[in-house]
């Protein structure tokens, strides 16, 4: 059965984007072209679906917008095309969140997979030493938390089907790409073999670090509930998720955090 997202948003594939149900507000999606993500690919000359994905920021039930806005919280939704980018899976180029003026932090992001199969890749830093590196495999209904200041990218783990996910983030969001583009992406490249199986290759522009692959855990200490749609959790208890836009509230949990 499809995952119940808690909000009437349906992804579309032709054209790539979203259909908003009754009472739902959201912008026209932004389309990310293949050309725009080439600088982060292992092979920038790769061919693949174009646009690669559609993203809509600030989607919600119209009745919830005022409270979300007041709390500096925002829900985004993204849908990826099926297919491959050369021998790489469809994915985002990766980014770090800009420091938010209202909090003074590079904010965290809480993902929820809606359909397809995903890997959320993240690393501590965009520098010669990328720090700890993780690849978190997730299925519909799973949540994945990216901590403040980490570089990350979302990868479609199954080229046969589109990937759709929601993400809760700071309303004052910003994406920083410069250092990642200088290093032609993140510290590990996801690659697909002829059978469609995914494996990883180091990016030689970083110092070698091991990659830890795992499934997500519950994040219960952050107030996240398994089996309950994220949008419903947030709009039932806004205060419980205020740490997304005010990360200092969870300062004691960020030190040594492992996704």
C-alpha positions as CSV (number, residue, x, y, z in Angstrom):
1,X,0.0,0.0,0.0
2,X,1.2,3.6,-0.7
3,X,2.5,5.5,2.3
4,X,0.0,7.9,3.8
5,X,1.7,11.3,3.8
6,X,-0.8,13.3,5.8
7,X,-1.2,15.9,3.2
8,X,-2.9,15.8,-0.2
9,X,0.0,16.2,-2.6
10,X,0.4,13.8,-5.5
11,X,3.6,13.7,-7.5
12,X,3.3,13.7,-11.3
13,X,5.8,12.4,-13.9
14,X,4.6,14.0,-17.2
15,X,5.3,16.8,-16.5
16,X,7.5,16.2,-13.5
17,X,5.9,18.0,-10.6
18,X,3.0,17.9,-8.1
19,X,-0.8,18.1,-8.0
20,X,-2.1,19.8,-4.9
21,X,-5.4,18.6,-3.4
22,X,-8.2,20.6,-1.9
23,X,-7.0,23.0,0.8
24,X,-3.3,22.5,0.0
25,X,-1.2,25.5,-0.9
26,X,2.2,25.4,-2.7
27,X,4.2,27.0,-5.4
28,X,4.8,25.9,-9.0
29,X,7.7,23.4,-8.7
30,X,11.2,24.4,-9.6
31,X,12.8,22.0,-12.1
32,X,16.4,21.1,-11.7
33,X,18.0,20.5,-15.1
34,X,20.7,17.9,-15.8
35,X,23.0,20.8,-16.8
36,X,22.6,22.3,-13.3
37,X,23.9,19.2,-11.5
38,X,26.7,18.2,-13.9
39,X,29.4,19.9,-11.8
40,X,28.8,17.3,-9.0
41,X,28.7,14.2,-11.1
42,X,31.6,11.8,-11.4
43,X,31.2,12.0,-15.2
44,X,29.9,15.5,-16.0
45,X,29.2,14.4,-19.5
46,X,26.6,11.8,-18.4
47,X,23.3,11.7,-20.1
48,X,20.0,11.1,-18.3
49,X,16.5,12.4,-17.6
50,X,16.1,16.1,-18.0
51,X,14.7,17.6,-15.8
52,X,16.3,15.4,-13.1
53,X,13.9,16.4,-10.3
54,X,11.2,18.9,-9.3
55,X,11.1,20.7,-5.9
56,X,8.4,22.7,-4.2
57,X,9.2,24.6,-1.0
58,X,6.6,25.8,1.5
59,X,3.8,23.3,0.9
60,X,1.1,22.9,3.5
61,X,-2.6,23.0,4.3
62,X,-3.6,26.6,3.9
63,X,-4.9,26.6,7.5
64,X,-1.4,25.7,8.8
65,X,0.6,28.3,7.0
66,X,0.4,31.0,9.6
67,X,1.7,28.8,12.4
68,X,4.4,27.3,10.3
69,X,5.5,30.7,9.2
70,X,5.5,32.1,12.8
71,X,7.7,29.2,13.9
72,X,10.1,29.6,10.9
73,X,9.3,26.0,9.8
74,X,8.8,24.9,6.2
75,X,7.9,21.7,4.5
76,X,9.4,21.0,1.1
77,X,8.6,18.1,-1.3
78,X,10.8,16.7,-4.1
79,X,10.1,14.1,-6.8
80,X,12.8,12.5,-9.0
81,X,12.6,11.1,-12.4
82,X,13.2,7.4,-12.9
83,X,16.4,6.4,-14.7
84,X,20.1,7.0,-14.4
85,X,22.7,9.7,-15.0
86,X,25.2,7.7,-17.0
87,X,26.3,5.0,-14.5
88,X,25.2,7.1,-11.5
89,X,21.7,7.0,-9.9
90,X,19.4,10.0,-10.2
91,X,20.4,12.3,-7.3
92,X,20.7,15.9,-6.2
93,X,24.1,17.6,-6.5
94,X,24.5,18.0,-2.8
95,X,24.7,21.1,-0.6
96,X,25.3,22.5,2.8
97,X,22.6,24.7,4.4
98,X,23.5,28.4,4.7
99,X,23.6,29.8,8.2
100,X,20.2,31.1,9.2
101,X,20.2,34.7,10.4
102,X,17.5,34.2,12.9
103,X,19.1,31.2,14.7
104,X,22.9,31.6,13.9
105,X,23.0,27.9,12.9
106,X,23.3,26.0,9.6
107,X,20.0,24.2,10.2
108,X,19.2,20.5,10.3
109,X,16.7,18.8,7.9
110,X,14.3,16.0,8.6
111,X,13.4,13.8,5.6
112,X,10.5,11.5,5.2
113,X,10.4,9.1,2.2
114,X,7.0,9.0,0.4
115,X,7.6,6.6,-2.5
116,X,10.5,4.8,-4.2
117,X,13.7,4.0,-2.4
118,X,16.3,6.5,-1.2
119,X,19.8,6.9,0.2
120,X,20.5,10.0,2.1
121,X,24.3,10.5,1.9
122,X,25.9,13.0,4.4
123,X,29.4,14.0,5.5
124,X,30.5,16.3,8.3
125,X,32.5,18.8,6.3
126,X,33.3,20.0,2.8
127,X,37.1,20.2,3.2
128,X,40.1,18.0,2.4
129,X,39.0,15.9,5.4
130,X,35.2,15.3,5.0
131,X,34.9,13.9,8.5
132,X,32.5,11.1,9.1
133,X,30.5,9.9,6.1
134,X,27.2,8.0,6.2
135,X,24.8,6.5,3.6
136,X,21.4,6.0,5.1
137,X,19.0,3.7,3.1
138,X,15.4,4.5,3.5
139,X,12.0,3.2,2.4
140,X,8.5,4.9,2.3
141,X,7.6,6.0,5.8
142,X,11.2,6.2,7.1
143,X,12.7,9.4,8.5
144,X,16.3,10.5,8.1
145,X,17.8,13.4,10.0
146,X,20.7,15.5,8.6
147,X,22.4,17.4,11.5
148,X,23.4,21.1,11.4
149,X,26.2,22.0,9.1
150,X,26.6,18.6,7.3
151,X,26.9,18.4,3.5
152,X,24.3,16.0,2.1
153,X,22.6,14.7,-1.0
154,X,19.5,12.5,-1.7
155,X,20.0,9.6,-4.1
156,X,17.4,7.4,-5.8
157,X,18.3,3.8,-4.9
158,X,16.1,2.2,-7.6
159,X,16.4,3.5,-11.2
160,X,13.2,1.7,-12.2
161,X,10.9,4.0,-10.3
162,X,10.6,7.7,-9.3
163,X,11.5,8.8,-5.8
164,X,9.4,11.3,-3.8
165,X,10.1,12.6,-0.4
166,X,9.1,15.4,2.0
167,X,11.5,17.4,4.2
168,X,11.0,19.7,7.2
169,X,13.5,22.5,7.3
170,X,14.1,26.1,8.4
171,X,12.0,28.6,6.6
172,X,15.1,30.8,6.1
173,X,16.7,28.0,4.1
174,X,19.6,28.5,1.7
175,X,21.8,26.1,-0.3
176,X,25.5,26.5,-0.5
177,X,27.2,24.7,-3.4
178,X,30.6,26.4,-4.0
179,X,33.0,24.1,-2.1
180,X,31.2,21.0,-3.3
181,X,31.5,22.1,-6.9
182,X,35.3,22.9,-6.4
183,X,35.7,19.2,-5.3
184,X,33.3,17.9,-8.0
185,X,30.8,16.7,-5.5
186,X,30.8,14.9,-2.2
187,X,33.5,12.5,-0.8
188,X,31.8,9.3,-2.2
189,X,30.2,8.7,-5.6
190,X,27.2,6.3,-5.8
191,X,27.5,4.1,-8.9
192,X,25.3,1.5,-10.5
193,X,26.6,-1.7,-12.1
194,X,25.1,-3.4,-15.1
195,X,22.6,-5.2,-12.8
196,X,21.5,-2.0,-11.3
197,X,23.2,-2.7,-8.0
198,X,24.6,0.3,-6.2
199,X,28.2,0.6,-5.0
200,X,30.4,3.5,-3.9
201,X,33.6,5.0,-5.2
202,X,35.8,7.5,-3.4
203,X,36.1,11.0,-4.7
204,X,40.0,11.5,-5.0
205,X,39.6,15.2,-4.2
206,X,39.1,14.4,-0.5
207,X,41.2,12.6,2.0
208,X,40.1,9.0,2.4
209,X,37.4,8.3,5.0
210,X,35.4,5.2,5.5
211,X,31.7,5.2,4.5
212,X,29.3,3.8,7.1
213,X,26.1,2.4,5.5
214,X,23.0,1.7,7.6
215,X,19.3,1.9,7.9
216,X,17.7,4.9,9.7
217,X,16.8,4.7,13.4
218,X,13.8,6.2,15.2
219,X,15.2,9.6,16.3
220,X,12.8,9.3,19.3
221,X,15.0,11.7,21.3
222,X,14.0,14.4,18.8
223,X,10.3,13.7,19.2
224,X,9.9,11.8,15.9
225,X,7.4,9.0,15.9
226,X,7.6,6.0,13.6
227,X,4.6,5.1,11.5
228,X,3.0,8.6,11.8
229,X,3.2,10.9,8.8
230,X,5.6,13.7,9.5
231,X,3.3,16.5,8.4
232,X,0.6,15.2,10.8
233,X,3.2,15.0,13.6
234,X,4.3,18.6,13.0
235,X,0.8,20.1,12.7
236,X,-0.5,18.2,15.7
237,X,2.4,19.5,17.9
238,X,4.3,22.4,16.4
239,X,6.4,23.0,19.5
240,X,7.8,19.4,19.4
241,X,9.6,20.2,16.1
242,X,10.7,23.8,16.9
243,X,14.3,22.5,17.2
244,X,14.4,22.3,13.3
245,X,14.4,26.1,13.1
246,X,16.0,26.6,16.6
247,X,18.8,23.9,16.6
248,X,20.3,25.2,19.8
249,X,17.5,23.6,21.6
250,X,19.1,20.2,20.9
251,X,22.7,21.4,21.3
252,X,23.3,18.5,23.8
253,X,22.3,16.0,21.1
254,X,24.3,17.4,18.1
255,X,27.8,16.7,19.6
256,X,28.9,13.3,18.3
257,X,25.5,12.8,16.6
258,X,25.4,9.7,14.3
259,X,22.5,9.6,11.8
